[in-house]
Amino acid sequence: MPAFHIAPAVAEAFPGTLIALVTATGVRGREPWPHTATALEELEQRLADGAWQPADETDPRIDAWHTAYRSFGTNPRRIRPSVDALGRRMAKKGSLPRINTAVDSYNAVSVRHALPAGAFDLDRVTGDVDIRHADGTESFTPLGEPGTVENPKPGEVIYADTTGVLTRHWNHRDAHRTRVTEDSTHVAFVLETLHPDRDGDLLGLAAEELQSLLAPHADRTAIHHLTPARPRVMV
């Protein structure tokens, strides 16, 4: 089983880091997930009715990530945090993309609560996963671009295993290698905040909501938390 680990330098630079890891084993991605379908449809209907809008960069939950991105040299208006990009897309198109049931589940939770989310197929992860600053020598192949290889900038916060980079710019984009498909059976979902005093309860609610969408379609689910005080957890 891999461990997720916050590197000391990241913990020092971002002392409010709180990450919820929602794990699911025995995922059945090819069966219908009616609760996820309903969650997506309800969000889209609320948007259409004018009863709700996705958070934008003026929201403190999004602004916190813009500030973090700038601190490690990324322009967040050019390379946006995933939750920011997802919310902007939904506000423009009126709907969320349909990828597969597991991905659709975390997208719905992410945009509803304005918290970055992602996921890794743990059967494709090699060794442990470190949340650390890049040194510039690592390789990254973006999701959906299997022929592309990038090198993160030194100092950029990344998720990385022993083979390569799993996310760039902390939570901007996931890697192609560890993408979650309808055939993924062992998955770690990630929800994040940098302000637990303000958003810790919201993160807990979002993790429980995601777990409730996953549980009917998995043999086992669990929620773990990573913080600078508890920087390592086995999943």
Short mmCIF file of the C-alpha atoms (twelve columns), coordinates in Angstrom:
data_MODEL
# 
_entry.id   MODEL 
# 
loop_
_atom_site.group_PDB 
_atom_site.id 
_atom_site.type_symbol 
_atom_site.label_atom_id 
_atom_site.label_alt_id 
_atom_site.label_comp_id 
_atom_site.label_asym_id 
_atom_site.label_seq_id 
_atom_site.Cartn_x 
_atom_site.Cartn_y 
_atom_site.Cartn_z 
_atom_site.pdbx_PDB_model_num 
ATOM 1   C CA . MET A 1   0.000   0.000  0.000   1 
ATOM 2   C CA . PRO A 2   1.403   3.431  -0.875  1 
ATOM 3   C CA . ALA A 3   1.838   6.226  1.620   1 
ATOM 4   C CA . PHE A 4   1.028   9.869  0.973   1 
ATOM 5   C CA . HIS A 5   3.526   12.272 2.493   1 
ATOM 6   C CA . ILE A 6   3.751   16.064 2.829   1 
ATOM 7   C CA . ALA A 7   7.401   17.084 2.517   1 
ATOM 8   C CA . PRO A 8   8.764   19.263 5.351   1 
ATOM 9   C CA . ALA A 9   9.457   22.209 3.015   1 
ATOM 10  C CA . VAL A 10  5.843   22.218 1.793   1 
ATOM 11  C CA . ALA A 11  4.565   21.930 5.368   1 
ATOM 12  C CA . GLU A 12  6.717   24.904 6.341   1 
ATOM 13  C CA . ALA A 13  5.650   27.013 3.364   1 
ATOM 14  C CA . PHE A 14  1.959   26.129 3.713   1 
ATOM 15  C CA . PRO A 15  1.363   25.399 7.418   1 
ATOM 16  C CA . GLY A 16  -2.421  25.373 6.982   1 
ATOM 17  C CA . THR A 17  -2.413  22.495 4.507   1 
ATOM 18  C CA . LEU A 18  -5.257  20.031 5.130   1 
ATOM 19  C CA . ILE A 19  -5.784  17.201 2.661   1 
ATOM 20  C CA . ALA A 20  -8.586  14.657 2.793   1 
ATOM 21  C CA . LEU A 21  -7.823  11.358 1.087   1 
ATOM 22  C CA . VAL A 22  -10.960 9.383  0.282   1 
ATOM 23  C CA . THR A 23  -9.952  5.872  -0.734  1 
ATOM 24  C CA . ALA A 24  -12.114 3.307  -2.488  1 
ATOM 25  C CA . THR A 25  -11.298 -0.344 -3.115  1 
ATOM 26  C CA . GLY A 26  -13.228 -2.693 -5.364  1 
ATOM 27  C CA . VAL A 27  -14.700 0.175  -7.365  1 
ATOM 28  C CA . ARG A 28  -17.297 -0.861 -9.942  1 
ATOM 29  C CA . GLY A 29  -17.047 1.898  -12.494 1 
ATOM 30  C CA . ARG A 30  -19.095 0.301  -15.245 1 
ATOM 31  C CA . GLU A 31  -22.384 0.074  -13.339 1 
ATOM 32  C CA . PRO A 32  -24.860 2.989  -13.129 1 
ATOM 33  C CA . TRP A 33  -24.206 5.525  -10.358 1 
ATOM 34  C CA . PRO A 34  -27.640 7.167  -9.966  1 
ATOM 35  C CA . HIS A 35  -26.688 9.340  -6.974  1 
ATOM 36  C CA . THR A 36  -23.817 10.876 -8.917  1 
ATOM 37  C CA . ALA A 37  -26.076 11.519 -11.893 1 
ATOM 38  C CA . THR A 38  -28.569 13.242 -9.584  1 
ATOM 39  C CA . ALA A 39  -25.844 15.356 -7.934  1 
ATOM 40  C CA . LEU A 40  -24.685 16.634 -11.323 1 
ATOM 41  C CA . GLU A 41  -28.197 17.319 -12.570 1 
ATOM 42  C CA . GLU A 42  -29.172 19.171 -9.394  1 
ATOM 43  C CA . LEU A 43  -26.131 21.442 -9.595  1 
ATOM 44  C CA . GLU A 44  -26.816 22.215 -13.243 1 
ATOM 45  C CA . GLN A 45  -30.474 22.934 -12.535 1 
ATOM 46  C CA . ARG A 46  -29.617 25.282 -9.669  1 
ATOM 47  C CA . LEU A 47  -27.235 27.130 -11.977 1 
ATOM 48  C CA . ALA A 48  -29.892 27.368 -14.694 1 
ATOM 49  C CA . ASP A 49  -32.428 28.676 -12.151 1 
ATOM 50  C CA . GLY A 50  -30.012 31.337 -10.902 1 
ATOM 51  C CA . ALA A 51  -30.078 29.852 -7.400  1 
ATOM 52  C CA . TRP A 52  -26.348 29.115 -7.317  1 
ATOM 53  C CA . GLN A 53  -23.114 30.052 -9.065  1 
ATOM 54  C CA . PRO A 54  -19.729 28.309 -9.006  1 
ATOM 55  C CA . ALA A 55  -17.178 30.189 -6.909  1 
ATOM 56  C CA . ASP A 56  -14.801 32.388 -8.867  1 
ATOM 57  C CA . GLU A 57  -11.427 33.932 -8.073  1 
ATOM 58  C CA . THR A 58  -13.037 36.564 -5.808  1 
ATOM 59  C CA . ASP A 59  -14.107 33.796 -3.432  1 
ATOM 60  C CA . PRO A 60  -11.605 33.334 -0.567  1 
ATOM 61  C CA . ARG A 61  -11.488 29.573 -1.178  1 
ATOM 62  C CA . ILE A 62  -10.256 30.149 -4.732  1 
ATOM 63  C CA . ASP A 63  -8.176  33.218 -3.938  1 
ATOM 64  C CA . ALA A 64  -6.165  31.191 -1.406  1 
ATOM 65  C CA . TRP A 65  -4.968  28.929 -4.212  1 
ATOM 66  C CA . HIS A 66  -4.178  31.872 -6.463  1 
ATOM 67  C CA . THR A 67  -1.973  33.216 -3.676  1 
ATOM 68  C CA . ALA A 68  -0.281  29.831 -3.242  1 
ATOM 69  C CA . TYR A 69  0.355   29.491 -6.973  1 
ATOM 70  C CA . ARG A 70  1.978   32.920 -7.124  1 
ATOM 71  C CA . SER A 71  4.212   31.990 -4.192  1 
ATOM 72  C CA . PHE A 72  5.855   29.209 -6.207  1 
ATOM 73  C CA . GLY A 73  6.012   31.158 -9.452  1 
ATOM 74  C CA . THR A 74  2.839   30.074 -11.282 1 
ATOM 75  C CA . ASN A 75  0.484   32.650 -12.784 1 
ATOM 76  C CA . PRO A 76  -2.963  31.420 -11.596 1 
ATOM 77  C CA . ARG A 77  -4.840  33.340 -14.264 1 
ATOM 78  C CA . ARG A 78  -2.933  31.532 -16.985 1 
ATOM 79  C CA . ILE A 79  -2.569  28.168 -15.237 1 
ATOM 80  C CA . ARG A 80  -5.608  27.906 -12.996 1 
ATOM 81  C CA . PRO A 81  -6.250  25.672 -9.983  1 
ATOM 82  C CA . SER A 82  -8.470  22.793 -11.075 1 
ATOM 83  C CA . VAL A 83  -11.488 23.957 -9.074  1 
ATOM 84  C CA . ASP A 84  -11.222 27.442 -10.571 1 
ATOM 85  C CA . ALA A 85  -11.034 26.112 -14.126 1 
ATOM 86  C CA . LEU A 86  -13.907 23.685 -13.504 1 
ATOM 87  C CA . GLY A 87  -16.145 26.387 -12.043 1 
ATOM 88  C CA . ARG A 88  -15.393 28.759 -14.924 1 
ATOM 89  C CA . ARG A 89  -16.209 26.043 -17.438 1 
ATOM 90  C CA . MET A 90  -19.491 25.253 -15.722 1 
ATOM 91  C CA . ALA A 91  -20.495 28.911 -15.473 1 
ATOM 92  C CA . LYS A 92  -19.840 29.330 -19.212 1 
ATOM 93  C CA . LYS A 93  -21.368 26.107 -20.513 1 
ATOM 94  C CA . GLY A 94  -24.068 25.538 -17.898 1 
ATOM 95  C CA . SER A 95  -22.979 21.957 -17.287 1 
ATOM 96  C CA . LEU A 96  -20.155 19.805 -15.997 1 
ATOM 97  C CA . PRO A 97  -18.277 17.411 -18.281 1 
ATOM 98  C CA . ARG A 98  -19.169 13.736 -18.102 1 
ATOM 99  C CA . ILE A 99  -15.935 11.715 -17.952 1 
ATOM 100 C CA . ASN A 100 -16.763 8.567  -16.025 1 
ATOM 101 C CA . THR A 101 -18.731 7.957  -12.849 1 
ATOM 102 C CA . ALA A 102 -15.823 8.181  -10.402 1 
ATOM 103 C CA . VAL A 103 -14.413 11.359 -11.944 1 
ATOM 104 C CA . ASP A 104 -17.886 12.862 -12.266 1 
ATOM 105 C CA . SER A 105 -18.388 12.243 -8.546  1 
ATOM 106 C CA . TYR A 106 -15.368 14.220 -7.412  1 
ATOM 107 C CA . ASN A 107 -16.031 16.964 -9.963  1 
ATOM 108 C CA . ALA A 108 -19.510 17.469 -8.535  1 
ATOM 109 C CA . VAL A 109 -18.182 17.651 -4.976  1 
ATOM 110 C CA . SER A 110 -15.306 19.924 -5.983  1 
ATOM 111 C CA . VAL A 111 -17.388 22.556 -7.734  1 
ATOM 112 C CA . ARG A 112 -20.183 22.432 -5.155  1 
ATOM 113 C CA . HIS A 113 -17.812 23.205 -2.276  1 
ATOM 114 C CA . ALA A 114 -15.171 25.206 -4.194  1 
ATOM 115 C CA . LEU A 115 -12.392 22.859 -3.102  1 
ATOM 116 C CA . PRO A 116 -9.743  21.391 -5.428  1 
ATOM 117 C CA . ALA A 117 -10.168 17.682 -6.077  1 
ATOM 118 C CA . GLY A 118 -8.326  15.010 -7.995  1 
ATOM 119 C CA . ALA A 119 -7.822  11.262 -8.054  1 
ATOM 120 C CA . PHE A 120 -5.186  8.615  -8.701  1 
ATOM 121 C CA . ASP A 121 -5.553  5.006  -9.833  1 
ATOM 122 C CA . LEU A 122 -3.445  3.443  -7.092  1 
ATOM 123 C CA . ASP A 123 -2.722  0.369  -9.217  1 
ATOM 124 C CA . ARG A 124 -0.736  2.693  -11.509 1 
ATOM 125 C CA . VAL A 125 1.118   4.489  -8.704  1 
ATOM 126 C CA . THR A 126 4.694   3.336  -8.045  1 
ATOM 127 C CA . GLY A 127 6.010   3.590  -4.506  1 
ATOM 128 C CA . ASP A 128 4.891   6.369  -2.193  1 
ATOM 129 C CA . VAL A 129 3.367   9.704  -3.181  1 
ATOM 130 C CA . ASP A 130 5.198   12.827 -2.016  1 
ATOM 131 C CA . ILE A 131 3.739   16.321 -2.014  1 
ATOM 132 C CA . ARG A 132 6.910   18.325 -2.504  1 
ATOM 133 C CA . HIS A 133 8.666   21.043 -4.423  1 
ATOM 134 C CA . ALA A 134 9.934   20.049 -7.853  1 
ATOM 135 C CA . ASP A 135 13.652  20.183 -8.563  1 
ATOM 136 C CA . GLY A 136 13.102  20.615 -12.307 1 
ATOM 137 C CA . THR A 137 14.372  17.212 -13.435 1 
ATOM 138 C CA . GLU A 138 11.067  15.351 -13.049 1 
ATOM 139 C CA . SER A 139 8.889   14.318 -15.993 1 
ATOM 140 C CA . PHE A 140 5.142   14.790 -16.348 1 
ATOM 141 C CA . THR A 141 2.733   13.603 -19.025 1 
ATOM 142 C CA . PRO A 142 -0.530  15.570 -18.873 1 
ATOM 143 C CA . LEU A 143 -3.906  13.883 -18.727 1 
ATOM 144 C CA . GLY A 144 -5.162  13.247 -22.238 1 
ATOM 145 C CA . GLU A 145 -1.764  13.918 -23.846 1 
ATOM 146 C CA . PRO A 146 0.101   10.586 -23.724 1 
ATOM 147 C CA . GLY A 147 2.718   11.781 -26.217 1 
ATOM 148 C CA . THR A 148 3.673   14.906 -24.251 1 
ATOM 149 C CA . VAL A 149 6.439   15.161 -21.651 1 
ATOM 150 C CA . GLU A 150 6.883   18.277 -19.502 1 
ATOM 151 C CA . ASN A 151 9.336   19.229 -16.787 1 
ATOM 152 C CA . PRO A 152 7.912   21.128 -13.800 1 
ATOM 153 C CA . LYS A 153 9.690   24.316 -12.833 1 
ATOM 154 C CA . PRO A 154 12.016  24.127 -9.828  1 
ATOM 155 C CA . GLY A 155 10.070  25.112 -6.724  1 
ATOM 156 C CA . GLU A 156 6.670   24.244 -8.151  1 
ATOM 157 C CA . VAL A 157 4.589   22.133 -5.754  1 
ATOM 158 C CA . ILE A 158 3.848   18.699 -7.203  1 
ATOM 159 C CA . TYR A 159 2.521   15.288 -6.276  1 
ATOM 160 C CA . ALA A 160 5.104   12.708 -7.362  1 
ATOM 161 C CA . ASP A 161 5.744   8.986  -7.025  1 
ATOM 162 C CA . THR A 162 8.946   7.081  -7.791  1 
ATOM 163 C CA . THR A 163 8.255   7.124  -11.557 1 
ATOM 164 C CA . GLY A 164 7.272   10.734 -12.145 1 
ATOM 165 C CA . VAL A 165 4.936   13.621 -11.492 1 
ATOM 166 C CA . LEU A 166 1.262   12.948 -10.750 1 
ATOM 167 C CA . THR A 167 0.069   16.568 -10.634 1 
ATOM 168 C CA . ARG A 168 1.575   19.868 -11.715 1 
ATOM 169 C CA . HIS A 169 1.172   23.235 -9.974  1 
ATOM 170 C CA . TRP A 170 -0.124  21.368 -6.888  1 
ATOM 171 C CA . ASN A 171 -3.623  20.779 -8.257  1 
ATOM 172 C CA . HIS A 172 -3.784  22.270 -11.746 1 
ATOM 173 C CA . ARG A 173 -3.705  19.036 -13.767 1 
ATOM 174 C CA . ASP A 174 -3.352  15.305 -13.194 1 
ATOM 175 C CA . ALA A 175 -1.044  12.913 -15.015 1 
ATOM 176 C CA . HIS A 176 -2.133  10.599 -17.808 1 
ATOM 177 C CA . ARG A 177 -0.463  7.544  -16.285 1 
ATOM 178 C CA . THR A 178 -2.488  7.488  -13.060 1 
ATOM 179 C CA . ARG A 179 -5.770  8.745  -14.529 1 
ATOM 180 C CA . VAL A 180 -8.965  7.196  -13.190 1 
ATOM 181 C CA . THR A 181 -10.976 5.269  -15.784 1 
ATOM 182 C CA . GLU A 182 -14.154 3.227  -15.611 1 
ATOM 183 C CA . ASP A 183 -11.939 0.163  -15.089 1 
ATOM 184 C CA . SER A 184 -10.005 1.581  -12.115 1 
ATOM 185 C CA . THR A 185 -10.719 -0.463 -8.991  1 
ATOM 186 C CA . HIS A 186 -8.387  0.999  -6.330  1 
ATOM 187 C CA . VAL A 187 -8.557  4.777  -6.204  1 
ATOM 188 C CA . ALA A 188 -7.420  7.610  -3.946  1 
ATOM 189 C CA . PHE A 189 -9.439  10.820 -4.232  1 
ATOM 190 C CA . VAL A 190 -7.934  14.067 -2.939  1 
ATOM 191 C CA . LEU A 191 -9.680  17.161 -1.532  1 
ATOM 192 C CA . GLU A 192 -7.604  20.119 -0.308  1 
ATOM 193 C CA . THR A 193 -7.662  23.392 1.596   1 
ATOM 194 C CA . LEU A 194 -4.963  25.751 2.840   1 
ATOM 195 C CA . HIS A 195 -7.212  27.352 5.480   1 
ATOM 196 C CA . PRO A 196 -8.494  24.676 7.876   1 
ATOM 197 C CA . ASP A 197 -9.638  27.195 10.484  1 
ATOM 198 C CA . ARG A 198 -12.042 28.625 7.938   1 
ATOM 199 C CA . ASP A 199 -12.718 25.657 5.648   1 
ATOM 200 C CA . GLY A 200 -11.840 22.551 7.643   1 
ATOM 201 C CA . ASP A 201 -15.471 21.718 8.415   1 
ATOM 202 C CA . LEU A 202 -16.363 22.257 4.768   1 
ATOM 203 C CA . LEU A 203 -13.579 19.905 3.711   1 
ATOM 204 C CA . GLY A 204 -14.886 17.276 6.123   1 
ATOM 205 C CA . LEU A 205 -18.391 17.639 4.721   1 
ATOM 206 C CA . ALA A 206 -17.102 17.394 1.157   1 
ATOM 207 C CA . ALA A 207 -15.094 14.246 1.953   1 
ATOM 208 C CA . GLU A 208 -18.134 12.604 3.517   1 
ATOM 209 C CA . GLU A 209 -20.264 13.606 0.545   1 
ATOM 210 C CA . LEU A 210 -17.771 12.080 -1.862  1 
ATOM 211 C CA . GLN A 211 -17.559 8.921  0.240   1 
ATOM 212 C CA . SER A 212 -21.359 8.626  0.137   1 
ATOM 213 C CA . LEU A 213 -21.281 8.740  -3.677  1 
ATOM 214 C CA . LEU A 214 -18.537 6.112  -3.845  1 
ATOM 215 C CA . ALA A 215 -19.694 3.676  -1.157  1 
ATOM 216 C CA . PRO A 216 -22.592 2.029  -3.061  1 
ATOM 217 C CA . HIS A 217 -20.181 1.155  -5.872  1 
ATOM 218 C CA . ALA A 218 -17.101 -0.032 -3.949  1 
ATOM 219 C CA . ASP A 219 -16.268 -2.877 -1.593  1 
ATOM 220 C CA . ARG A 220 -14.623 -0.536 0.915   1 
ATOM 221 C CA . THR A 221 -14.150 3.191  1.409   1 
ATOM 222 C CA . ALA A 222 -12.267 5.240  3.996   1 
ATOM 223 C CA . ILE A 223 -11.290 8.833  4.757   1 
ATOM 224 C CA . HIS A 224 -7.767  9.821  5.857   1 
ATOM 225 C CA . HIS A 225 -6.332  13.260 6.601   1 
ATOM 226 C CA . LEU A 226 -2.899  14.748 5.973   1 
ATOM 227 C CA . THR A 227 -1.623  17.831 7.802   1 
ATOM 228 C CA . PRO A 228 1.808   19.231 8.653   1 
ATOM 229 C CA . ALA A 229 1.313   17.697 12.125  1 
ATOM 230 C CA . ARG A 230 0.422   14.350 10.557  1 
ATOM 231 C CA . PRO A 231 2.375   14.436 7.319   1 
ATOM 232 C CA . ARG A 232 2.265   10.747 6.364   1 
ATOM 233 C CA . VAL A 233 -0.605  8.293  5.963   1 
ATOM 234 C CA . MET A 234 -0.833  4.828  4.450   1 
ATOM 235 C CA . VAL A 235 -3.711  4.203  2.063   1 
# 
